[in-house]
């Protein structure tokens, strides 16, 4: 195998190999982008090759390349193209050349990230979070797209199926909702609603059920420690917060039930980890999720309460652009951590009309949330005067939509199913 003194030699060898065997462009495009090339003149040539492959007749020869490079005013393009023969390319080693180019590209990006940490101004925590965001992008997308034949994909699927890896990740504990929605790994699940419709209650109710099946990270920027404990006891006992919080309430059997719940929650295995930060970025959540996976080997669900309270470290963005960036980061987080991420979100104030059911376009500040979400569930209460509620599954990328008619027990902060359908 040929050894190169630097990546520019590998770039010249790869470009020469593609000119010798035009079909190589299709496999090369799966792993290399134009910006992965170090020398600008090599970027120009590779960009022309990609354009011919995607938009032209597929003939990547010296005449076609010369025409494009001349139009783009690339200097000395004739000499440049002829030099690739001097690079002594071996078509059989093309994948090796591409690997060297990709590794060198990633090395430069890592160096640039380190420089960013050093040179950026402002809050050191924000500077670090911006750098971590770049690293997440490198980890999630730095290696190019995976590719399989259909028989290979079927083989992988069946192996995962036999091991349980393709099964539903968790049940939320409400049979009618579980019959509609399938929560999968790497899903971004949006739970949205107006204030007072039970978003946080539903999220904690789901978390308390999922913790029986696996580990849960609950990131709370709304509820403090004591409120979360009270709500957990409410869900286990069915008692209201006013009763739980009143040690003098000694009605027969009630106080004993509450004490049993406290003891079970205190002594049981800690499969629900609550993270209550003063300020939290997407990178903070990803770091916490990866820490739990490293510590325990598994993580079934991440819940973030709620999106609009997440801090974005880039200053000066408008509300729509900032929400777009945060939504994208949540989707990237689900993929990077390999777990479903449930994100609570507010709805636009303009949509808060009496009795009107929320739609996807009512998601506050950005259509990006609607686009990024794999599943979108809305909490809706037609009237403040009753306990009537409905959970509206407005989007499911790999399944049906539907609705579940419920009661929202405000005293105990929980949803109770009635019948399926609405």
C-alpha positions, 0 to 999 in steps of 0.5 A: 500500500502506498504511503503518503507524506501528507493528505494532498498526495492522497487527494491527488491519487484519489482524483486520478483514480476517479478519472481512471474509473468513473464509477468510483465517484458514487462510492466516494460521494458516500464518505467524502464531501467537498470540504473534506479536501485540504487543497482548494484546487482539489476541492474545485476538481472534486466539486466538478466531479460531483456536479457531473455525477449528480447533474450531468451525463456521468462522464468524468473525463478531462474534457468535461472537467476542463469545461466546468473548471474553465467556466468557474475560472479555476486557474491552471486547470489544464495543468492540474488535471494532467498532474493526476496521472503523475500521482500514480493512482491505483484504482484498487486502492481508492477506498484507502485514499478516501480513508486517509482524506477523511481522517485528515479532514476530521483531524483538521476539524478537531484542531479547529474546535480546540482553537475555537475554545481558545479564541472565542470570547464570552462565558466560558461555559457557552464557549465550551458548549459551542465546541461540544456542539461541533464535536457532536456533529463530527461524531454523528456525521463525520464518517459518511453515510452507511450503506447496505444491500437489502439482503444485508439490511434484512439480516441485520434487522432479524438479528436485532429482532431476535435480540429484542433490539427492534422491539418497542423501546417502552410502554408509556403505561396508558394502554390506549395511547400505547396501542397507537404510538410506538416509541423507538430508539433515536425518536424525537417525541414532542409533547406540547400543550398550553399552560395547565393542560398537563404536559409535565404531569404526562411526562412524569407519569410516563417516566414513572412507568418507564423506570420499571422497564429501564433507566430514565433521565428527567431534565426539569427546568419547571419543577423543583426537587420537592415538587417532583417528589410530591408528584411521584408519591401522588402517582403511586398513591392516588393522594392529593398533594395537600394530603401528602404534604400534611403530616397531621392528616391521619385518615385511616389507611391514607398516611400508611399508604403514603409512608409505604410510597415514600419508603419504596421510592427511597429504597428502590433502585434509582432508575429515574435520575432527575437533573434540575439545572439552573441553566441547561444547554443541549450539550449539557443534556447529552453529556448527562445522558452519555454519563448514565449510559457509561455508568449503567450500560443502558438508558431507555428515555430522556425527558426535557421539560421544556424546550423553550427553557433550554439555553442556547449558547449563541447570542443574538438569534431571534426566537424562531431561529433559536428554537430551530437550532434547539430543535435540531440539537434535540434530534441530533441528541437522540441519534448521538445517544441512541435513545428516544428524547421526549421534549415538552414544548409550548404552543403559540398563544394565538392558538389558545382559543376556547375549545379549539384543538391544537394543530402541528402549526401551533407549535411555538416559534418554529416549524422546525419542531414539527419537521424534526419530531418523529412523534407529536402528542398534544395535551388538550382540555376543552374546558377549564370547568371539567376534568375532560381531556384528550391526548392528540397524536398529531404526527407519527412518522412510522405509524398512525395518528389518533386520539385518546379520551381521558380525564385529567385529575388535577388534584393528583396531576395524572391522566386517567384513560376513558375509552379509545377514540375521540 
